[in-house]
Amino acid sequence: MMARPSPSLIPAGMFSPVALPARICWRRFRAAGLRRRRIALPNASLSFWQGGAPHSPLMLIQGFGASAVWQWHSQVGALAGDRSLIVPDLLGFGGSVLQRGAHSLDAQVDALRGLLDRLSIQAADLAGISYGGFVALRLAQRHPDRVRRLVIVDSPGVGYTPADYDRLLQRFSIRHVSELLMPRRPALIRRLLRIALHRPPWIPEPLLPSIHRSFFSDRLAEKRQMLDDALAMLRQPGGPPDALPPHEAMVVWGEHDPLFPLALGERMAHRLGAALRVVPETAHAPNVERPVWFNHHVNRFLR
């Protein structure tokens, strides 16, 4: 039986603290000319947005959490004028559901390749943030002919090591990264906001339980499986696959990212032979905190 879509896909009720932001996100997508679609793949049902110019396809790949609408709403208006945008919900998030098999990086890659096939797109530019950067790099490794250029945002992908992960655990005094990305208690949402944003907004205490129910209460086993798969790949003999995809790339990094510090971005850019763009006064989500800066540099690179 198909799993239900995440509640974070659907604008919440009138009195929910996520209702107004949800409507704003959806309206920005629609104002940019994107429309939500769904396709059935052999092992999955994939929800995505599509629209913009009729040429130069660009796929925006979300990070871990919520749906793509919440993560890319500040980009679609600036990017849709020059290129055809494809903005999928990754499997396990938003409206995308894996019906059979394990939630893994390779399952995400298979779904995105299937989406390109169904849209008759031979090759697209990819922009991936955080977990989405891992997916973009894995797609470029496995199917280099389907990728043109890469924009990697705060994602250490190639060359991330078990030692790097152990240092992450030590920085936050945790035993598993899911403790950060899937906060078990409403109060822990504040810690996640401090990771995502250099200057996070203050959220009144009474609103935290409703936000927690909206974003951190569904499909927890599936999301934990995604993280465990990525960690298993990291710790397998010889480390994760680190073959460098033969694509022109740009690496974008938040200056104060506490999850993946800037030194990892410098290493990533060096390994890819790519330009590194450091976004000042931002943390793990520079596209959200400095969208004008971010959109300008992405547009310039893709042109």
N, C-alpha and C positions, 0 to 999 in steps of 0.2 A: 504494500500500500504506500502511496506517495506521502512523504512527510509534508506537513503544513508549512506554508511560507512563514518566514520570520515576521513577528509583529513589527520589527523595525522597518519593514518595507512599507507599511501602511500608515498614512498620517493618523495620529492618535486622536482620541476624543477631544471635545471642545475644551475641557478643563485640564487636560494633560499638559505638563511642562514641555513636552516634545511636539505638541500639536502645531504651534506656529512655526518653529524652525522646520518641521517636516513639510509644511505647505510651501514655505519659501524655497526649499530645495527643489521640490517638484516643479514649482512655477519657473524656476531658473532653467531647468532642463527643457520644459515646454517652450519657453520664450526663445531658447536657442534653436528651436526647430527639431528637437529630438522627440521621438515617440517610443513608448515602451512596447516591447515585443517579447514573445516567448517561442522557443523552438523545442521540439522533442528530439533528443539524441538517443543512441542505443542504450546508454546506461544512466541518462540524466535528463532533467528538464531544466533548461537554461533561460533565465530572464535577463534581458538586456535592453539598453536604450540605443537608438540609432538615429542619425540625422546629420545635418550640416551640409557642406559642399558635396558635390557628386564625385569628388576625386581625392587623392592623397589620403587613404584610410589611416586612421590613428585609433588604436585601442588603448583605452585608459583602464588599468587593472588595479582594483582596489586593494587596500591592505586588510589586515585582520580586524573585523568588527563591523557591525551594522550592515548596510548595503552600499552599493556604489554611489547612489544618489547623495548620501551624506558626505562622501569623501571628495567628490569631484564637482560639486555644484558651483564652486567659484572658478572653474576652468572652462566649462562647456560654452559659455557665451563668448569668451575670448578666442576659443580654438575652432568653433564650428564654422566661422566665416571662410576659412582657408582650407578646411579638410573635412573629410567624412569621418564622423566619430562613431565608434562602437564602444559602449560602456557596459560591460557585463557585471552582474552579480556573480561572484565566485561561488562554487558549490558549497552549500552549507550556510550561505548568507543571503539575506534578502529573499528574492523569489526563486532562487536556483536550488535544485534538489538533486542529490545523487541517489538514484534508485537502487543501484546494485554496485557492490564493490566497496573498497576502502577509501576513505577521504585522505588523499595524498596529493603531493605536488604533481605527480604524473597524472592523476585523475583530473586535476585542474587543467593541465596542459592538454590532455586529450579532449576535454570539453571545449577549450578555446580553439584548438585546431578544428574541431568539428563545426564550431560556429563560423570560422573563416571559410570552411568548405561550403556550408549552407548558404553563405552570403556571396559565394563565387569570388572571393578575394584571394588572390594568389599570395600576396605579401603585404604586410602592414607595418607601420611604425608602432612601437610599443612603449608605453609609459607605465611603470609600475612603482607603487609606493610600498615600502616595508615588506610585508608578506607578498604583496603583488609584485615586488621587484624580484623575489625569489622565483615566482611563477614565470615572469617575463624572461629571466635568464635561462630557466629550465626549458622553456619553449624555444628559445634561440639556440640552445645546445642541441636539442633533439631534432628540431626542424629548422635549420638555418635558412632554408630557401623560403620560409614563410614570413621571415622577419626582414625589414629594411633597416631601420635605425632604432636605437634603444635610448630611453630616458629612464635612469634608475634613481629613485628618490629614497634616501635614507634606508637603504637596503644593502647589507654587506655581502649578500649572495655568494659570489665566487670567492673562495678562499676563507670564508668564515670558519673558525676552528673550534674544537671542543674547549680549548683554553679561553677563547673569547667568550663562549657561553658561560663557562664557570665564573669568569669575572663579572658577567651580568648578574648571575645569581648572588655573588658576594656584594655587589653594589647595593642591591635592594634587600638583602637578607631574606631570600626566598629559596625554595627548593625546586620550583618549576616555573617556567615563564608564564604558564597559565594563571598563576596567582596575580600577575600584573594585568594580563589581557582579558581575563575573565573574573573580575572582582566578585568575591563571594558575598560580600556585604555592601550595602549602599554606601557606607562611609568610605570605602576603598575607591570609590569613583573619583574622589579628589586626587588620589595618587596617580591614577591613570591620566587625568587631565593635566597634571604637572609634567607627565612624560610627553604628552601630545603637544602641549602649548607652553611656550616660554612665559607667557602672561595669561594663565587660565582665568576664565571668568569665575566670580564667586557665585556659588549656587546655594541658596538657603537650605538648611538642613531638612525641612519638611518635604522638599521636592525630590530628595535623593531616592527614596523608595520607589516612586513612580518611574523615575529614569532607569533605575535598576531593573524593574520589571519589563520596561520597553526594550532594553538593549542587552541584558545579561541574564536572561532567564530561560532561553529556548535553545534547543539543539546543542546542549553543552557537551554531550558525549561525542558528537560529530566533530566539534571544534577542538576538543582535547585530542581526538585522533589525528587531526591535521597537524597539530603541534608535535605530537609524539612521532609522527612519520618524518617530519622535518628533522627532529632531533636524532632519530635513528639513522637517517642518511648522513647526518653530521658525524656520528660516532662510528660509522661502519669502518672496517679495515681500510686504511688508505685515505680516510676522510671523504667528504662529499665530492661528487663529480665537479672538477674545476676546469674542464676544458673551456678555453676562452672562445666565446662566440665571435665569428669574424664579421662583426658589424660595427659601423660607426656608432659611437655612444657618447652620451653626456651624463655625468653624475651630479646630482643636486643633493645638498645636505643642509640640514638645519644646524646653525652654528652651535647651539647648546643642546643638541639631542642627548638626553641621558640614557636612552635605551641602547642606541648604537652611536657611541661617541664619534666625533669628527675624525679621529685618527683612522677609524674603519673606512670612512669615506675617502680619505686620502689613499689608503691602501687599495681600495676598490678602483679608484680612478687610475692609479698607476698600473694595476693589473690589466685593465681594459684598454690602456693607452688613450684614456678619455679626458676631456676637460672636466675639471671639478668646479662647480658653482656653489659657493657657500652662501646661504641665505642668512643675512645678519639678524640677530635678535629673534630667532625662531628655535623651536625644539624639534620634535619628531614629525610634525605635520606642517612643513613650511608652505605648502600649497594653500593651506587654510589660513595661516597667520599673515602671509605676505603674498596674496594672490596676484597683485599687479606685477610685482617683481618676478614671481614664478612664471606667470603666463608670458611675459615679455621674453624671458630667456628661452623658454620652450619653443615659442613661435620662431624666434631668431634661429635656433638650432635646426628646427625642422625645415626652415626655408633654405 
